[in-house]
Amino acid sequence: MTIARFMSVIGLLAFAVLRPSLALAFESTAKQAILVDVTGHRVLYEKNADQRMPTSSMSKMMTIYMVFDALKAGKIKLDDTFTVSEKAWRTTYKQDESSMFLPVGAQVKIEDLIRGVIIQSGNDATVVLAEGLAGSEAEFVTEMNDKMKILGMANSHFVNSNGLPDPDHYSTARDLALLAQHLVEDFPEYYHFFGELEYTYNGIKQGNRNPLLYRQGLGVDGLKTGHTDLGGYGLCASAIRDGRRLIVVVNGLPSMQARADDPAALLDYGFNEFKAYTLFKPGDIVDHATTWEGVQPTVPLVVDRSVAVTLSFPERKGVTATVRMPETVKAPITVGQQVGTLVISAPGIENQEYPLKTGAAVDRLGFFSRIGMAAHYAFAGNPDTAKN
């Protein structure tokens, strides 16, 4: 039998310093937008977040994900070189604004190509990487679309590696935010490339096109801009303040200035009007379960990852936590057995569930002790069938 026990969450939040104000309403000027609190597992703002849109150079995040994935798997190394094909050169030879200026036939290090894509937004560099990794850009795009499904990007489809306009090349603000989160979390050893401010190749120095990297106090450390005539100006950025990370995606903005101002305001809104609360840290004891035939009468139940929620001030009062666990756990018990679930509920957010695992080992009672226990419960009642 499973029991459910409610816990006091207000007490867990009482230590926090809160501004006694309601979360202010905010309206983005972008056609599509989303603001995600990665730490608190919550969408703080969205506008047409599932509407298909041209992704322009923000598509290059997917190309870079594929490169980082190959690096992490040991398939390639940063100092390996790929050859610049004529096709790659022709991708940008008339589009200097999005070029790494790669000469045909050059052997270019993968590390240089990564910076050429992220910092210089080089359409030529993306094609070189695609051809080098998969043999052709077409095959690389097939692999990109397969990987997107694995990542959970349910409403995206790519037909090239760089985001050049095509009616069948699209994504959504929500999918791009998910991709950005994967880049941050899956590749901490390579994510730093997104925060580099400038890069020089072939004697040509170019600055990172992400305007939020240059704004003091925002906490932005990546990711990528984009622009097409049809899609407008877009940006996907990630920022961290006091250990809390937000991801913002905007698209369909009318100008470069709007691309700088709108997501900056969204980030300030998310950081200022909502607060993150850590209810439990990894290893914290959440509850105790009664053991059956155990040498110890109870076993501690712990979480193996942080339990955090992001809330506005009025939402804080409505948080509840529920522990669901069996009435008894039969010995022997090993460390790390999942025997229950912690459910966090709050207004405006979906329930969050965290596995509860045993924090200690409990041996089984010896034969004669078990006989004595059986005799005791023959008169007192078995805890597996007794009512509370």
C-alpha positions in Angstrom: 0.0 0.0 0.0 1.2 3.5 -0.9 0.8 6.3 1.5 0.9 10.1 0.8 2.2 12.6 3.3 2.0 16.4 2.9 4.9 18.5 4.0 5.1 22.1 5.0 6.8 24.0 2.2 6.3 27.5 3.6 8.8 26.7 6.3 11.3 25.6 3.7 10.9 29.0 1.9 10.9 31.2 5.0 14.6 31.8 4.9 14.4 33.5 1.5 14.4 37.3 1.1 11.4 38.2 -1.0 10.2 41.5 -2.5 6.6 42.0 -1.4 5.3 42.7 -4.8 3.3 41.0 -7.5 5.1 39.9 -10.7 4.8 42.7 -13.2 3.1 42.0 -16.5 5.5 42.0 -19.5 4.9 42.0 -23.2 7.6 41.2 -25.7 7.6 43.0 -29.1 8.9 39.9 -30.8 6.6 37.8 -33.0 7.8 34.7 -31.2 9.4 34.5 -27.8 10.0 32.3 -24.8 11.8 32.7 -21.4 12.8 29.6 -19.6 14.1 29.2 -16.1 16.4 26.2 -16.4 17.2 26.1 -12.7 13.6 26.1 -11.6 12.3 24.0 -14.5 9.7 26.6 -15.6 8.6 28.7 -18.5 8.3 32.3 -17.2 7.0 33.9 -20.4 5.9 32.7 -23.8 4.4 34.3 -27.0 3.7 32.1 -30.0 6.3 29.8 -28.6 5.1 26.8 -30.7 4.6 28.8 -33.9 6.9 27.6 -36.7 9.4 30.3 -37.8 12.4 30.8 -39.9 15.4 30.2 -37.7 18.1 31.9 -39.8 21.6 31.6 -38.2 20.1 30.4 -34.9 20.0 27.1 -36.8 23.8 27.0 -36.4 23.3 26.0 -32.8 22.2 22.6 -34.1 25.3 22.3 -36.3 27.4 23.1 -33.3 25.6 20.6 -31.2 26.5 17.9 -33.7 30.2 19.0 -33.6 30.3 19.0 -29.8 28.6 15.6 -29.7 31.3 14.2 -32.1 34.1 15.8 -30.0 32.7 14.3 -26.8 32.4 10.9 -28.4 36.0 11.0 -29.5 35.1 10.8 -33.2 37.1 14.0 -33.9 39.6 16.3 -32.1 39.8 20.1 -32.0 43.1 20.1 -33.9 41.8 17.8 -36.7 41.4 19.6 -40.0 38.7 19.7 -42.7 39.0 20.8 -46.3 37.2 23.8 -47.7 35.2 22.7 -50.7 34.1 24.9 -53.5 30.5 24.4 -52.4 31.4 25.7 -48.9 33.2 28.7 -50.5 30.3 29.5 -52.8 27.8 29.5 -49.8 29.1 32.9 -48.8 31.4 34.4 -51.4 28.7 37.0 -52.2 27.5 37.3 -48.6 30.4 38.8 -46.7 28.3 39.6 -43.7 28.1 35.9 -42.8 31.4 34.5 -43.8 34.5 33.2 -42.2 36.3 34.1 -45.5 37.6 30.5 -46.1 39.7 30.0 -49.2 38.9 27.0 -51.4 41.2 24.0 -50.6 42.3 25.3 -47.3 42.8 22.8 -44.4 41.1 24.4 -41.4 41.2 23.2 -37.8 37.9 22.2 -36.3 38.5 24.6 -33.4 38.9 27.4 -35.9 35.7 26.3 -37.7 33.8 26.3 -34.4 34.8 29.9 -33.7 34.0 30.7 -37.3 30.4 29.5 -36.8 29.7 30.8 -33.3 31.5 34.1 -33.3 31.6 35.0 -37.0 28.4 33.2 -38.0 30.2 31.9 -41.1 27.9 30.1 -43.5 30.9 28.7 -45.2 32.3 27.2 -41.9 29.0 25.4 -41.3 29.2 23.6 -44.6 32.9 22.7 -44.1 31.9 21.1 -40.7 28.9 19.3 -42.2 30.9 17.9 -45.1 33.8 16.9 -42.8 31.6 15.1 -40.3 29.2 13.4 -42.6 30.7 13.4 -46.1 28.1 15.8 -47.5 25.9 18.5 -46.2 22.8 16.5 -47.2 23.8 13.5 -45.1 24.7 15.8 -42.2 21.2 17.4 -42.3 19.7 14.0 -42.2 21.7 13.3 -39.0 20.7 16.7 -37.6 17.0 15.9 -38.0 17.5 12.5 -36.4 19.3 14.1 -33.5 16.6 16.7 -33.0 14.1 14.0 -32.4 16.3 12.5 -29.7 16.6 15.9 -28.1 12.8 16.3 -28.0 12.6 19.1 -30.6 9.2 18.0 -31.9 8.4 20.9 -34.2 11.5 21.6 -36.2 13.0 20.6 -39.5 16.3 21.6 -41.1 17.3 21.4 -44.8 20.7 23.0 -44.5 23.5 23.4 -41.9 23.4 27.2 -41.7 19.8 28.5 -41.7 19.8 30.0 -45.2 16.1 30.6 -46.1 14.0 27.7 -47.2 10.3 27.1 -46.7 11.0 23.6 -45.3 13.6 24.9 -42.8 12.0 25.9 -39.6 11.9 25.6 -35.8 10.0 27.2 -32.8 11.1 29.4 -29.9 10.4 26.5 -27.6 12.5 24.0 -29.6 15.4 26.4 -29.8 15.3 27.0 -26.1 15.4 23.3 -25.5 18.4 23.0 -27.9 20.2 25.9 -26.0 19.6 24.1 -22.7 21.2 20.9 -24.2 24.2 22.9 -25.4 24.7 24.3 -21.9 24.1 21.1 -20.0 25.5 18.5 -22.3 28.8 20.2 -23.2 30.1 22.3 -20.3 33.7 21.7 -21.6 32.9 23.4 -24.9 30.2 25.9 -24.1 32.8 28.6 -23.5 33.1 29.2 -27.2 29.7 30.9 -27.2 31.0 33.6 -24.8 34.1 34.6 -26.8 33.8 38.2 -28.0 36.0 38.2 -31.1 38.0 36.0 -33.5 40.5 36.6 -36.2 40.9 34.3 -39.2 42.8 34.9 -42.4 43.7 38.3 -41.1 40.1 39.4 -40.7 38.9 40.1 -37.1 35.2 39.9 -36.4 33.2 40.4 -33.2 30.6 38.2 -31.7 27.2 39.2 -33.1 25.4 38.5 -29.8 24.8 42.1 -28.5 23.9 40.9 -25.0 27.4 39.7 -24.4 28.6 43.3 -24.3 26.0 44.5 -21.7 27.3 44.7 -18.2 25.1 43.1 -15.5 23.0 40.9 -17.7 25.0 37.7 -17.0 24.7 36.5 -20.6 27.4 33.9 -21.6 26.0 32.8 -25.1 24.4 31.7 -27.6 23.5 32.8 -31.2 21.8 35.6 -33.3 20.0 35.3 -36.6 18.4 37.4 -39.3 16.6 36.9 -42.6 14.3 39.3 -44.5 11.4 36.9 -43.9 12.0 35.9 -40.3 13.3 39.3 -39.0 15.9 39.6 -36.3 16.2 36.9 -33.7 18.4 35.8 -30.8 18.8 32.9 -28.4 20.7 33.8 -25.3 21.5 32.2 -22.0 22.3 34.1 -18.8 23.3 33.2 -15.3 23.0 35.3 -12.1 23.6 34.0 -8.6 23.7 30.4 -9.8 20.4 30.7 -11.6 20.2 30.2 -15.4 17.6 31.6 -17.8 17.3 31.0 -21.5 15.5 33.5 -23.8 14.6 33.1 -27.5 13.1 35.9 -29.5 12.4 36.2 -33.3 10.6 38.4 -35.7 12.0 41.7 -34.4 12.2 44.7 -36.7 15.8 45.8 -36.1 19.2 45.0 -34.5 18.4 47.5 -31.7 15.2 45.7 -30.9 17.1 42.4 -30.9 19.3 43.8 -28.2 16.7 45.5 -26.1 13.8 43.1 -26.1 15.6 39.9 -24.8 17.5 42.1 -22.3 14.2 43.3 -20.9 12.9 39.7 -20.8 15.9 38.5 -18.9 15.6 41.4 -16.3 11.9 40.5 -16.0 12.7 36.9 -15.3 15.4 37.5 -12.8 13.7 40.4 -11.0 10.1 39.3 -10.8 10.7 35.6 -10.0 12.9 34.0 -7.4 14.4 30.5 -7.4 14.0 28.4 -4.2 16.0 25.3 -3.5 13.8 23.1 -1.3 16.3 20.2 -1.0 19.9 19.7 -2.1 21.3 16.3 -3.3 21.6 14.0 -0.4 19.1 15.9 1.8 16.8 13.6 3.9 13.2 14.3 2.9 11.5 11.7 5.0 11.9 8.2 6.6 10.2 5.0 5.6 9.4 2.2 8.0 11.3 -1.0 7.3 9.9 -4.6 7.4 12.2 -7.2 8.9 15.0 -4.6 9.0 17.6 -4.3 11.8 16.8 -0.6 11.8 13.2 0.5 12.2 13.4 3.2 9.5 15.4 4.1 6.5 16.1 7.7 5.4 14.7 8.8 2.0 16.9 11.3 0.1 16.9 13.1 -3.3 19.8 12.7 -5.6 19.4 16.1 -7.4 18.4 19.6 -6.4 14.7 20.2 -5.8 14.1 23.8 -6.9 11.1 25.9 -7.9 10.9 29.3 -9.4 8.0 31.4 -8.1 6.7 34.9 -8.0 5.9 36.3 -4.5 2.1 35.5 -4.5 2.7 32.0 -5.8 5.0 31.2 -2.9 2.1 30.8 -0.5 0.5 28.0 -2.6 3.5 25.6 -2.7 2.9 22.1 -1.4 5.1 19.0 -1.2 3.8 15.5 -1.1 5.8 12.3 -0.3 4.4 9.1 -1.8 5.9 6.0 -0.5 5.0 2.4 0.5 4.0 1.9 4.2 7.0 -0.4 4.6 10.1 -1.3 2.8 11.2 -4.9 3.0 14.8 -5.6 4.1 17.5 -6.2 3.0 17.7 -2.6 1.7 20.6 -1.2 -0.4 21.6 2.4 -0.7 20.0 4.1 -3.7 16.8 2.0 -4.0 13.9 4.1 -5.3 11.1 3.6 -2.9 9.0 6.7 -3.2 8.3 10.0 -5.0 8.4 13.6 -3.9 5.8 15.8 -5.7 6.1 19.6 -5.7 3.0 21.5 -6.6 2.5 25.3 -7.1 0.1 27.6 -8.8 0.9 28.2 -12.4 3.3 25.3 -12.9 3.0 21.6 -13.7 3.7 19.2 -10.8 7.4 18.3 -10.5 8.2 14.8 -9.4 11.5 13.6 -7.9 12.5 10.1 -7.1 13.1 9.3 -3.4 15.9 6.9 -2.8 17.2 5.1 0.2 20.0 6.9 1.9 21.3 4.0 3.9 21.6 0.2 3.8 19.5 -1.8 6.2 20.2 -5.5 6.8 17.5 -8.1 7.4 16.8 -9.4 10.8 18.1 -12.8 11.8 15.9 -15.9 11.6 14.8 -15.9 15.3 14.2 -12.1 15.3 11.9 -12.5 12.3 10.0 -15.3 14.1 9.5 -12.9 17.0 8.3 -10.1 14.7 5.9 -12.5 13.0 4.5 -13.5 16.3 4.2 -9.9 17.4 2.3 -8.9 14.3 0.1 -11.9 14.6 -1.5 -10.1 17.5 -0.8 -6.5 16.7 -1.4 -6.6 12.9 0.9 -6.6 9.9 1.9 -3.0 8.9 1.4 -3.9 5.3 -2.3 -4.3 6.0 -2.9 -2.1 9.0 -4.8 1.1 8.6 -3.5 4.5 9.7 
